[in-house]
Amino acid sequence: MSHSGKNPVKTRILILEEHPLLRHGVRDYLNSQPDMIVCGEADNIRDARNKLAECKPHLLLIALRLGTGDSLEFVKALKAEQPALLILVYSAFEEAIFAERALRAGAEGYMMKSAPAEELLTAIREILSGNIYVSRDVAMRAFKKSLESRAEARSARPTIGIERLSDREMHIFNLLGSGLRNRQIAQSLNLSVKTIETHRENIKHKLGLHSSRELVELAGKYVELTFMPPKAVVGRSKKKVVRFPAA
């Protein structure tokens, strides 16, 4: 940002984060920087829209949520309405899967909540400089994937993975893995049960599964391995129900 006289023009940042303690911590940290100021806070998308109109931020820092109040859908809509607004998504969800989805939705950057505080400043400043931001691991993984794409295409065995799923299918896959049934998922996403059933069939087809039981088992295993701490997964053989954040 340019300087005017003694006082620099600070980057105006709006934070969208549902957890008050985390939101306040991020706010105080950003406000302690000489070139940044948090002009607004929100804990849901509706309030965020109001704050966007009020404080006119340069950058939106948004926590990734899936299900009702879906962050990726909000990012897509927002970029269509305000293409000049810079967006940085941060999340506890698997970076290898969701970083690419966030960038496709229109975000300029993606980082993990577990990253050091200094990385948040790095990400914001990279984005303000006109670059995109992902972690080094994600960048290297993407580069390696591009180098290996031909070999994978020639492989006799098809690669079956969740990267084939659309954003909506991915959300439903995670909700299935968290133990929710069709009707609960439909209510959570404001969709009909019939629509959820159709999505389930599409997911089964894309993942090469033959039954609903296989789908639920695979989704449960994925959610457990992705969202449960390693000790909780390895510890006991008792079946656990993992509550995936649907709202």
C-alpha positions as a Markdown table, in Angstrom:
| # | Residue | x | y | z |
|---|---|---|---|---|
| 1 | Met | 0.0 | 0.0 | 0.0 |
| 2 | Ser | 1.2 | 3.5 | -0.8 |
| 3 | His | 2.3 | 6.0 | 1.9 |
| 4 | Ser | 0.8 | 9.5 | 2.4 |
| 5 | Gly | 2.8 | 11.8 | 4.6 |
| 6 | Lys | 3.7 | 10.3 | 8.0 |
| 7 | Asn | 0.9 | 7.7 | 8.1 |
| 8 | Pro | 1.0 | 4.7 | 5.7 |
| 9 | Val | -2.3 | 3.7 | 4.0 |
| 10 | Lys | -3.1 | 0.5 | 5.9 |
| 11 | Thr | -4.5 | -2.6 | 4.2 |
| 12 | Arg | -8.1 | -2.9 | 5.3 |
| 13 | Ile | -9.0 | -6.5 | 6.3 |
| 14 | Leu | -12.3 | -8.1 | 7.1 |
| 15 | Ile | -12.2 | -11.4 | 9.1 |
| 16 | Leu | -14.9 | -14.0 | 8.7 |
| 17 | Glu | -14.5 | -16.6 | 11.4 |
| 18 | Glu | -17.2 | -18.3 | 13.5 |
| 19 | His | -15.0 | -18.9 | 16.7 |
| 20 | Pro | -14.7 | -15.7 | 18.8 |
| 21 | Leu | -11.4 | -16.6 | 20.5 |
| 22 | Leu | -9.7 | -17.4 | 17.2 |
| 23 | Arg | -11.2 | -14.4 | 15.5 |
| 24 | His | -10.2 | -12.0 | 18.2 |
| 25 | Gly | -6.7 | -13.4 | 18.3 |
| 26 | Val | -6.3 | -13.0 | 14.5 |
| 27 | Arg | -7.7 | -9.5 | 14.8 |
| 28 | Asp | -5.3 | -8.4 | 17.5 |
| 29 | Tyr | -2.3 | -9.9 | 15.7 |
| 30 | Leu | -3.1 | -8.1 | 12.4 |
| 31 | Asn | -3.9 | -4.8 | 14.1 |
| 32 | Ser | -0.4 | -4.9 | 15.7 |
| 33 | Gln | 1.1 | -4.7 | 12.2 |
| 34 | Pro | 2.1 | -1.2 | 11.0 |
| 35 | Asp | 0.6 | -1.7 | 7.6 |
| 36 | Met | -2.7 | -3.5 | 8.4 |
| 37 | Ile | -6.0 | -2.8 | 10.1 |
| 38 | Val | -9.0 | -5.0 | 10.7 |
| 39 | Cys | -11.9 | -2.9 | 9.6 |
| 40 | Gly | -14.6 | -5.5 | 10.4 |
| 41 | Glu | -15.4 | -8.9 | 11.8 |
| 42 | Ala | -18.2 | -11.4 | 11.2 |
| 43 | Asp | -19.1 | -14.9 | 12.3 |
| 44 | Asn | -21.4 | -15.8 | 9.4 |
| 45 | Ile | -21.8 | -15.0 | 5.7 |
| 46 | Arg | -24.9 | -12.8 | 6.1 |
| 47 | Asp | -23.0 | -10.5 | 8.6 |
| 48 | Ala | -19.9 | -10.6 | 6.4 |
| 49 | Arg | -21.9 | -9.2 | 3.4 |
| 50 | Asn | -23.1 | -6.3 | 5.6 |
| 51 | Lys | -19.6 | -5.7 | 6.8 |
| 52 | Leu | -18.2 | -5.7 | 3.2 |
| 53 | Ala | -20.5 | -2.8 | 2.4 |
| 54 | Glu | -19.7 | -1.0 | 5.6 |
| 55 | Cys | -15.9 | -1.1 | 5.8 |
| 56 | Lys | -15.0 | -1.8 | 2.1 |
| 57 | Pro | -11.9 | -4.0 | 2.8 |
| 58 | His | -9.0 | -4.6 | 0.5 |
| 59 | Leu | -8.8 | -8.2 | 1.6 |
| 60 | Leu | -11.2 | -10.8 | 3.1 |
| 61 | Leu | -9.7 | -13.4 | 5.5 |
| 62 | Ile | -12.2 | -16.3 | 5.6 |
| 63 | Ala | -12.2 | -19.5 | 7.5 |
| 64 | Leu | -13.3 | -22.5 | 5.4 |
| 65 | Arg | -16.6 | -24.0 | 6.3 |
| 66 | Leu | -18.5 | -26.8 | 4.5 |
| 67 | Gly | -22.2 | -27.4 | 4.5 |
| 68 | Thr | -24.8 | -24.7 | 5.3 |
| 69 | Gly | -23.0 | -21.3 | 4.9 |
| 70 | Asp | -20.5 | -22.9 | 2.5 |
| 71 | Ser | -17.3 | -20.8 | 2.2 |
| 72 | Leu | -16.3 | -21.9 | -1.2 |
| 73 | Glu | -19.8 | -21.1 | -2.6 |
| 74 | Phe | -19.6 | -17.7 | -0.9 |
| 75 | Val | -16.1 | -17.1 | -2.4 |
| 76 | Lys | -17.4 | -17.9 | -5.9 |
| 77 | Ala | -20.4 | -15.6 | -5.6 |
| 78 | Leu | -18.3 | -12.8 | -4.0 |
| 79 | Lys | -15.6 | -12.9 | -6.8 |
| 80 | Ala | -18.3 | -12.6 | -9.4 |
| 81 | Glu | -19.7 | -9.5 | -7.6 |
| 82 | Gln | -16.5 | -7.9 | -6.5 |
| 83 | Pro | -13.6 | -9.2 | -8.6 |
| 84 | Ala | -11.1 | -6.7 | -7.2 |
| 85 | Leu | -11.6 | -8.0 | -3.6 |
| 86 | Leu | -8.7 | -10.1 | -2.5 |
| 87 | Ile | -9.6 | -13.3 | -0.6 |
| 88 | Leu | -7.4 | -15.5 | 1.6 |
| 89 | Val | -8.9 | -18.8 | 2.8 |
| 90 | Tyr | -7.5 | -20.5 | 5.9 |
| 91 | Ser | -8.6 | -23.9 | 7.2 |
| 92 | Ala | -8.0 | -27.0 | 9.2 |
| 93 | Phe | -9.1 | -29.1 | 6.3 |
| 94 | Glu | -6.6 | -31.1 | 4.2 |
| 95 | Glu | -4.6 | -28.7 | 2.2 |
| 96 | Ala | -3.8 | -31.1 | -0.6 |
| 97 | Ile | -7.6 | -31.3 | -1.4 |
| 98 | Phe | -9.0 | -27.9 | -0.5 |
| 99 | Ala | -6.2 | -25.5 | -1.5 |
| 100 | Glu | -6.9 | -26.2 | -5.2 |
| 101 | Arg | -10.6 | -25.9 | -4.7 |
| 102 | Ala | -10.3 | -22.6 | -2.9 |
| 103 | Leu | -8.2 | -21.2 | -5.7 |
| 104 | Arg | -10.6 | -22.5 | -8.4 |
| 105 | Ala | -13.4 | -20.7 | -6.5 |
| 106 | Gly | -11.6 | -17.5 | -6.9 |
| 107 | Ala | -9.5 | -17.1 | -3.7 |
| 108 | Glu | -5.9 | -15.7 | -4.1 |
| 109 | Gly | -4.5 | -17.8 | -1.3 |
| 110 | Tyr | -4.9 | -20.7 | 1.0 |
| 111 | Met | -3.2 | -21.6 | 4.3 |
| 112 | Met | -3.6 | -23.9 | 7.2 |
| 113 | Lys | -4.8 | -22.8 | 10.6 |
| 114 | Ser | -1.9 | -24.8 | 12.1 |
| 115 | Ala | 0.7 | -22.6 | 10.3 |
| 116 | Pro | 2.9 | -20.2 | 12.3 |
| 117 | Ala | 1.5 | -16.7 | 12.8 |
| 118 | Glu | 4.2 | -15.2 | 10.6 |
| 119 | Glu | 2.9 | -17.2 | 7.6 |
| 120 | Leu | -0.4 | -15.3 | 7.8 |
| 121 | Leu | 1.5 | -12.1 | 7.2 |
| 122 | Thr | 3.5 | -13.6 | 4.4 |
| 123 | Ala | 0.4 | -14.9 | 2.7 |
| 124 | Ile | -1.4 | -11.5 | 3.0 |
| 125 | Arg | 1.6 | -9.6 | 1.6 |
| 126 | Glu | 2.1 | -12.0 | -1.2 |
| 127 | Ile | -1.5 | -11.6 | -2.2 |
| 128 | Leu | -1.3 | -7.8 | -2.0 |
| 129 | Ser | 1.7 | -8.0 | -4.3 |
| 130 | Gly | -0.4 | -9.6 | -7.0 |
| 131 | Asn | 0.7 | -13.2 | -6.3 |
| 132 | Ile | -1.2 | -16.3 | -5.2 |
| 133 | Tyr | -0.3 | -18.0 | -2.0 |
| 134 | Val | -0.1 | -21.7 | -1.1 |
| 135 | Ser | 2.3 | -23.5 | 1.1 |
| 136 | Arg | 5.6 | -24.8 | -0.3 |
| 137 | Asp | 4.3 | -28.4 | 0.1 |
| 138 | Val | 1.3 | -27.7 | -2.0 |
| 139 | Ala | 3.3 | -25.9 | -4.7 |
| 140 | Met | 5.8 | -28.7 | -4.9 |
| 141 | Arg | 3.1 | -31.3 | -4.9 |
| 142 | Ala | 1.4 | -29.6 | -7.8 |
| 143 | Phe | 4.6 | -29.4 | -9.7 |
| 144 | Lys | 5.4 | -33.1 | -9.1 |
| 145 | Lys | 1.8 | -34.0 | -10.2 |
| 146 | Ser | 2.3 | -32.1 | -13.5 |
| 147 | Leu | 5.5 | -34.0 | -14.1 |
| 148 | Glu | 3.9 | -37.4 | -13.4 |
| 149 | Ser | 0.6 | -36.8 | -15.2 |
| 150 | Arg | 1.7 | -38.6 | -18.4 |
| 151 | Ala | 2.8 | -41.6 | -16.5 |
| 152 | Glu | -0.4 | -41.7 | -14.6 |
| 153 | Ala | -2.4 | -41.5 | -17.8 |
| 154 | Arg | -0.6 | -44.5 | -19.2 |
| 155 | Ser | -1.2 | -46.5 | -16.0 |
| 156 | Ala | -3.2 | -49.7 | -16.6 |
| 157 | Arg | -5.0 | -49.3 | -13.3 |
| 158 | Pro | -7.2 | -46.2 | -13.1 |
| 159 | Thr | -6.5 | -43.8 | -10.2 |
| 160 | Ile | -9.5 | -43.7 | -8.0 |
| 161 | Gly | -9.5 | -40.7 | -5.7 |
| 162 | Ile | -11.7 | -38.1 | -4.2 |
| 163 | Glu | -10.1 | -35.4 | -6.4 |
| 164 | Arg | -12.6 | -36.5 | -9.0 |
| 165 | Leu | -15.5 | -35.2 | -7.0 |
| 166 | Ser | -17.1 | -31.8 | -7.5 |
| 167 | Asp | -17.1 | -29.4 | -4.5 |
| 168 | Arg | -20.7 | -30.3 | -3.7 |
| 169 | Glu | -20.0 | -34.1 | -4.0 |
| 170 | Met | -17.0 | -33.6 | -1.7 |
| 171 | His | -19.1 | -31.9 | 0.9 |
| 172 | Ile | -21.7 | -34.7 | 0.8 |
| 173 | Phe | -18.9 | -37.3 | 0.9 |
| 174 | Asn | -17.5 | -35.8 | 4.1 |
| 175 | Leu | -21.0 | -35.5 | 5.7 |
| 176 | Leu | -21.7 | -39.2 | 5.0 |
| 177 | Gly | -18.4 | -40.0 | 6.6 |
| 178 | Ser | -19.3 | -38.0 | 9.7 |
| 179 | Gly | -22.3 | -40.3 | 10.2 |
| 180 | Leu | -25.1 | -38.2 | 8.8 |
| 181 | Arg | -28.0 | -39.8 | 6.9 |
| 182 | Asn | -29.5 | -38.6 | 3.6 |
| 183 | Arg | -32.3 | -36.6 | 5.3 |
| 184 | Gln | -29.9 | -34.9 | 7.7 |
| 185 | Ile | -27.6 | -34.0 | 4.9 |
| 186 | Ala | -30.5 | -32.6 | 2.9 |
| 187 | Gln | -31.5 | -30.4 | 5.8 |
| 188 | Ser | -28.0 | -29.3 | 6.4 |
| 189 | Leu | -27.4 | -28.2 | 2.7 |
| 190 | Asn | -31.0 | -27.0 | 2.1 |
| 191 | Leu | -31.5 | -29.6 | -0.6 |
| 192 | Ser | -34.1 | -32.3 | -1.3 |
| 193 | Val | -33.5 | -35.9 | -0.2 |
| 194 | Lys | -33.8 | -36.9 | -3.9 |
| 195 | Thr | -31.0 | -34.5 | -4.8 |
| 196 | Ile | -28.7 | -36.1 | -2.1 |
| 197 | Glu | -29.5 | -39.6 | -3.4 |
| 198 | Thr | -28.6 | -38.5 | -6.9 |
| 199 | His | -25.3 | -37.0 | -5.6 |
| 200 | Arg | -24.6 | -40.3 | -3.8 |
| 201 | Glu | -25.0 | -42.3 | -7.0 |
| 202 | Asn | -22.7 | -39.9 | -8.8 |
| 203 | Ile | -20.1 | -40.2 | -6.0 |
| 204 | Lys | -20.3 | -44.0 | -6.1 |
| 205 | His | -19.8 | -44.0 | -9.9 |
| 206 | Lys | -16.8 | -41.7 | -9.8 |
| 207 | Leu | -15.1 | -43.7 | -7.0 |
| 208 | Gly | -15.8 | -47.0 | -8.6 |
| 209 | Leu | -18.0 | -48.2 | -5.7 |
| 210 | His | -20.7 | -50.8 | -6.1 |
| 211 | Ser | -22.9 | -50.3 | -3.0 |
| 212 | Ser | -24.0 | -47.7 | -0.5 |
| 213 | Arg | -22.3 | -49.7 | 2.2 |
| 214 | Glu | -19.0 | -49.3 | 0.4 |
| 215 | Leu | -19.5 | -45.6 | 0.0 |
| 216 | Val | -20.3 | -45.0 | 3.7 |
| 217 | Glu | -17.4 | -47.2 | 4.8 |
| 218 | Leu | -15.0 | -45.3 | 2.6 |
| 219 | Ala | -16.3 | -41.9 | 3.6 |
| 220 | Gly | -16.1 | -42.8 | 7.3 |
| 221 | Lys | -12.5 | -44.0 | 6.9 |
| 222 | Tyr | -11.6 | -40.8 | 5.0 |
| 223 | Val | -13.1 | -38.5 | 7.5 |
| 224 | Glu | -11.5 | -40.4 | 10.4 |
| 225 | Leu | -8.1 | -40.3 | 8.9 |
| 226 | Thr | -8.4 | -36.7 | 7.8 |
| 227 | Phe | -10.1 | -35.0 | 10.7 |
| 228 | Met | -9.2 | -37.1 | 13.8 |
| 229 | Pro | -5.8 | -36.6 | 15.5 |
| 230 | Pro | -3.4 | -39.5 | 14.7 |
| 231 | Lys | -3.5 | -40.8 | 18.3 |
| 232 | Ala | -7.3 | -41.1 | 18.2 |
| 233 | Val | -7.2 | -43.0 | 15.0 |
| 234 | Val | -4.4 | -45.4 | 15.9 |
| 235 | Gly | -5.3 | -46.0 | 19.6 |
| 236 | Arg | -8.3 | -48.3 | 19.6 |
| 237 | Ser | -10.3 | -50.4 | 17.2 |
| 238 | Lys | -13.6 | -49.1 | 18.6 |
| 239 | Lys | -15.7 | -47.4 | 15.9 |
| 240 | Lys | -16.0 | -43.7 | 16.3 |
| 241 | Val | -18.5 | -41.2 | 14.9 |
| 242 | Val | -16.6 | -38.2 | 13.7 |
| 243 | Arg | -18.7 | -35.0 | 13.6 |
| 244 | Phe | -17.9 | -33.2 | 10.4 |
| 245 | Pro | -18.7 | -29.4 | 10.6 |
| 246 | Ala | -21.9 | -29.2 | 8.5 |
| 247 | Ala | -22.9 | -25.8 | 9.7 |
